[in-house]
Amino acid sequence: MSDQFLLTIESTCDETAAAVIDRRRTVVAAAVASQEDVHQDFHGVVPELAARHHLERIVSIVDRVIERSGLQPRRDLAAIAVATEPGLPGSLLVGLAAAKGLCVAWRKPLVAINHVQAHIYACQMGREESVFPCVGFVISGGHTNLYHCASPQHWKYLGGTIDDAVGEAFDKVAVMLGLPYPGGPHLSSLAAEGDPQAFSLPRPLLHDEQSLNLSFSGLKTAVRYHLVGPGKHDLSKLELAEQVRRDMAASFQQAAIDCLMGKAIQALRMTGLTRLCVGGGVAANQALRQQLQQAMAIHQGELIIAPPALCTDNAAMGAIAWEQVEAGDFAPLDIDIQPGLLRG
């Protein structure tokens, strides 16, 4: 049983997570500590608070998964893997420091994971056949990026949002509609009861055939103008009829989905690939999943979306580290974080 397991750590934003994964990419044990209650009053993640709560929880989370796995780390682990990019600087530092300490204590090599690539690799989980090559689409609160994924190790950036990530736009529109944090799931539930054609909203860059970039800032602003008009207004005092809230949620969601689907299909045409792999928190949105399935059926392509449980930030998608272990791609213990957004 020696060297047949990985310990993976995820702390890029506001989830503290760890998992033990075997060579078959099967999750032996996993745990996640959410910080939703910490950031709820701010309607978004406060980086300093996120880092502090990672610091408080990461040891207990790692202890929990090791205990559940029944492993002896020095004997059974092949390596310790941790997400080092991209993400919030303080959050990344906590995870990396914990991983380095465990590597020294247990005499194990370190593997540095790219968080965005791991989201796409979640599509590989539970599958014997490789999902590569594919167009990878990461759709989350912090990222909305398209990649040509030739293999688990070879990625080419194709395009992405030039401003807000789509998940961030969902959360900001949810605030306008008086919904609790995190707003995305609440907005989607409200949208199911509304008319997606009720409001005429823009689809920025959708018809730009020369670029795979996306933009959601203007869409978000258009929602605000429809609700309160131009200028500065106190949204906390905004009173909207319930049907208006439902219809705006549905109209915004449909506009965002149209942009995502359009660029996904465009990326497949530009690369000549037929397989689309989608990961990230917004990929759990049921309306998006259904409409992507319909679009891919029309274009006779293969769609693989990460299981809902693996869409939001988690350590199980750190199974991508096995690809690096098997290639002998280990990180030095003096490696640093790369908090900026991934482009290439």
C-alpha positions in Angstrom: 0.0 0.0 0.0 3.1 2.3 0.2 3.0 5.4 -2.0 -0.4 4.8 -3.4 -2.1 7.9 -2.0 -2.0 11.7 -2.3 -2.9 14.3 0.3 -4.3 17.3 -1.5 -5.0 20.8 0.1 -7.2 23.6 -1.3 -7.3 27.1 0.2 -7.4 29.4 -2.8 -10.4 31.5 -1.7 -12.8 30.8 1.1 -13.1 27.0 1.3 -10.6 25.1 3.5 -10.4 21.6 2.0 -8.3 18.5 2.1 -8.6 15.1 0.5 -6.9 11.7 0.2 -6.9 10.3 -3.3 -5.6 7.0 -4.6 -3.8 6.4 -7.9 -7.0 5.4 -9.6 -8.2 9.0 -8.9 -10.7 7.7 -6.3 -11.4 9.9 -3.3 -10.7 7.9 -0.1 -11.6 10.8 2.3 -12.4 14.5 1.9 -13.5 17.4 4.0 -14.4 21.0 3.3 -15.0 23.9 5.8 -17.0 26.7 4.2 -16.8 30.4 5.2 -20.2 31.5 3.9 -21.3 32.7 7.4 -18.1 34.7 7.8 -18.6 36.7 4.6 -22.4 36.9 4.5 -22.6 40.4 5.9 -20.2 41.8 3.3 -21.9 40.1 0.3 -18.6 38.9 -0.8 -15.3 37.4 0.3 -13.1 39.6 2.5 -9.5 38.4 1.8 -8.1 39.1 5.3 -10.9 37.3 7.0 -10.6 34.4 4.6 -6.9 33.9 5.4 -7.5 34.1 9.1 -10.2 31.4 9.0 -8.0 29.2 6.8 -5.3 29.5 9.5 -7.8 28.4 12.2 -9.2 25.4 10.3 -6.5 23.9 8.1 -4.9 21.7 10.7 -8.2 20.2 11.8 -9.3 19.6 8.2 -6.1 17.7 7.4 -6.3 15.7 10.6 -9.9 14.8 9.8 -9.1 13.4 6.3 -6.1 11.5 7.5 -8.1 9.9 10.3 -11.0 9.0 8.0 -8.6 7.5 5.4 -7.0 5.3 8.0 -3.6 5.9 6.5 -0.1 6.2 8.0 1.2 9.3 6.1 4.9 8.5 6.2 4.3 5.0 4.9 1.3 5.5 2.5 1.5 8.9 0.9 3.3 9.4 -2.4 3.3 13.2 -2.1 1.5 16.2 -0.7 -0.2 18.5 -3.2 -1.5 22.0 -2.7 -3.0 24.7 -4.9 -0.5 27.5 -5.3 -2.2 29.5 -8.1 -4.3 31.5 -8.8 -6.2 32.8 -5.8 -6.2 35.2 -2.8 -2.6 35.8 -1.6 -3.3 35.2 2.1 -5.4 32.2 1.5 -2.8 30.6 -0.8 0.0 31.2 1.7 -1.8 29.4 4.5 -2.3 26.3 2.3 1.2 26.3 1.0 2.7 26.8 4.5 0.7 23.9 5.8 1.7 21.7 2.9 5.4 22.5 3.2 5.4 21.8 6.9 3.8 18.4 6.3 6.3 17.6 3.6 9.1 18.2 6.1 7.5 16.4 8.9 6.5 13.3 6.9 9.5 13.5 4.4 7.3 13.7 1.3 7.7 15.6 -1.9 5.6 18.6 -2.7 3.3 19.0 -5.8 2.1 22.5 -6.8 -1.4 22.5 -8.3 -3.0 25.1 -10.6 -6.5 25.7 -9.2 -8.0 26.6 -12.5 -6.7 23.5 -14.3 -7.9 21.4 -11.4 -11.5 22.6 -12.0 -11.3 21.1 -15.5 -9.7 17.9 -14.2 -12.7 17.4 -12.1 -14.4 16.2 -15.3 -11.9 13.4 -15.3 -12.9 12.1 -11.9 -14.8 8.8 -12.1 -13.8 8.2 -15.8 -11.4 5.6 -17.1 -11.0 7.1 -20.5 -9.2 10.4 -20.8 -11.2 13.6 -21.3 -8.2 15.1 -23.2 -7.8 16.7 -25.6 -10.7 19.1 -25.1 -11.8 22.7 -24.8 -11.8 23.4 -21.1 -14.2 26.1 -19.7 -13.8 27.2 -16.2 -16.9 29.1 -15.1 -16.8 30.3 -11.5 -17.0 33.2 -9.1 -13.4 34.2 -9.8 -12.8 32.8 -13.3 -14.5 32.6 -16.7 -11.8 31.3 -19.0 -11.5 29.0 -22.1 -8.5 26.8 -22.7 -7.3 24.4 -25.4 -6.3 21.4 -23.2 -4.1 19.1 -25.3 -3.3 17.0 -22.2 -3.4 17.4 -18.4 0.0 19.1 -18.7 -0.4 21.2 -21.9 -2.8 24.1 -21.8 -3.3 27.1 -24.1 -5.4 30.1 -23.1 -8.0 30.9 -25.7 -10.0 33.8 -24.0 -12.0 34.8 -21.0 -13.7 37.6 -19.2 -12.1 41.0 -19.6 -13.8 42.3 -16.4 -16.1 40.5 -14.0 -16.2 36.7 -13.8 -19.7 35.5 -14.4 -20.1 34.1 -10.9 -19.2 37.6 -9.5 -21.8 39.1 -11.8 -24.4 36.6 -10.4 -23.5 37.6 -6.9 -23.7 41.4 -7.6 -27.0 41.1 -9.4 -28.3 39.0 -6.5 -27.5 41.9 -4.1 -29.5 44.3 -6.3 -32.4 41.9 -6.0 -32.2 41.6 -2.2 -31.0 38.0 -2.1 -28.7 36.6 0.5 -25.0 35.7 0.0 -23.8 33.7 -1.8 -26.2 35.1 -4.3 -25.7 32.8 -7.3 -27.8 29.8 -6.2 -30.5 32.0 -4.8 -30.7 34.0 -8.1 -31.0 30.8 -10.1 -33.8 29.6 -7.9 -35.6 32.9 -8.3 -35.0 32.8 -12.1 -36.8 29.5 -12.4 -40.0 31.4 -11.6 -39.5 34.3 -13.9 -39.7 35.2 -17.6 -36.3 35.2 -19.3 -37.6 37.5 -22.0 -39.1 40.1 -19.7 -36.2 42.5 -19.9 -34.0 43.3 -22.9 -30.5 42.9 -21.7 -27.2 43.0 -23.7 -25.0 40.0 -24.6 -21.6 41.7 -24.6 -19.0 40.4 -27.2 -21.3 37.5 -28.1 -21.2 38.3 -31.8 -17.5 39.1 -31.9 -16.3 36.3 -34.2 -12.6 37.3 -33.9 -12.3 36.9 -30.1 -13.2 34.4 -27.4 -13.3 37.1 -24.7 -16.3 37.7 -22.6 -17.6 40.6 -20.6 -20.1 40.8 -17.8 -19.6 44.2 -16.3 -21.9 45.9 -18.8 -24.6 43.3 -18.4 -24.5 43.8 -14.6 -24.7 47.6 -15.1 -27.7 47.2 -17.5 -29.5 45.3 -14.8 -28.9 48.2 -12.4 -30.2 50.8 -14.9 -33.3 48.8 -15.5 -34.0 48.6 -11.8 -33.0 52.1 -10.6 -31.9 54.2 -13.6 -28.4 55.8 -14.0 -26.6 57.4 -11.2 -25.8 56.4 -7.6 -28.6 54.9 -5.6 -28.9 53.2 -2.3 -29.9 49.6 -3.3 -30.7 48.8 0.3 -33.8 51.0 0.0 -34.9 49.6 -3.3 -38.4 48.0 -3.2 -39.2 45.7 -6.1 -42.4 43.8 -6.9 -41.9 40.1 -6.6 -42.6 39.4 -10.2 -40.1 42.1 -11.3 -37.4 40.3 -9.1 -38.3 37.0 -10.7 -38.3 38.3 -14.3 -35.0 40.2 -13.8 -33.3 37.2 -12.3 -34.5 35.1 -15.3 -33.5 37.7 -17.9 -30.1 38.2 -16.4 -29.4 34.5 -16.1 -30.4 33.9 -19.7 -28.2 36.7 -21.0 -25.2 35.3 -19.1 -25.9 31.7 -20.3 -26.2 32.9 -23.9 -22.8 34.5 -23.7 -21.2 31.4 -22.1 -22.8 29.0 -24.6 -21.9 31.2 -27.6 -18.2 31.4 -26.7 -18.0 27.7 -25.9 -19.3 26.7 -29.3 -17.1 29.3 -31.0 -14.1 27.9 -29.2 -14.9 24.4 -30.4 -15.1 25.7 -34.0 -11.9 27.6 -33.7 -9.9 24.7 -32.3 -11.5 21.9 -34.3 -12.2 20.0 -31.1 -15.5 18.2 -30.4 -15.3 17.7 -26.6 -16.1 20.5 -24.1 -15.2 20.0 -20.4 -16.8 22.4 -18.0 -15.9 23.0 -14.3 -16.2 25.7 -11.6 -18.9 26.8 -9.2 -21.3 28.3 -11.8 -21.2 25.0 -13.7 -23.5 23.6 -11.0 -26.3 26.0 -12.4 -29.0 23.6 -13.7 -30.2 26.0 -16.4 -26.7 26.3 -17.8 -26.1 22.6 -17.7 -29.4 21.8 -19.5 -28.8 24.5 -22.2 -25.2 23.4 -22.8 -26.4 19.8 -23.3 -28.9 21.0 -25.8 -26.4 23.2 -27.7 -23.8 20.4 -27.8 -26.4 17.9 -29.1 -27.2 20.3 -31.9 -23.5 20.8 -32.8 -22.9 17.0 -32.4 -20.2 17.5 -29.7 -19.4 15.8 -26.5 -20.1 17.6 -23.3 -18.6 16.7 -19.9 -19.5 18.8 -16.9 -18.0 18.2 -13.5 -20.3 16.6 -11.0 -22.1 19.3 -9.0 -20.3 18.3 -5.8 -16.9 18.9 -7.6 -17.9 22.2 -9.2 -17.4 24.4 -6.1 -13.9 24.7 -4.6 -12.8 21.3 -3.2 -9.6 19.3 -2.7 -10.8 16.2 -4.6 -10.1 17.9 -7.9 -6.5 18.0 -6.7 -6.3 14.5 -8.2 -4.7 16.3 -11.1 -1.5 16.2 -9.0 -1.2 12.5 -9.9 -0.4 13.5 -13.4 2.5 15.5 -12.1 3.6 12.7 -9.7 3.6 10.2 -12.5 5.7 12.6 -14.6 8.1 13.3 -11.8 7.1 16.9 -11.7 7.7 17.9 -8.1 8.0 21.4 -6.6 11.0 22.7 -4.5 10.2 23.6 -0.9 11.1 27.2 -1.6 8.3 27.6 -4.2 6.1 30.7 -3.8 2.4 31.4 -4.6 1.2 32.9 -7.8 -2.0 34.8 -6.8 -2.7 36.5 -10.2 -5.3 35.2 -12.7 -4.1 32.5 -15.0 -4.0 33.5 -18.7 -1.6 31.2 -20.4 
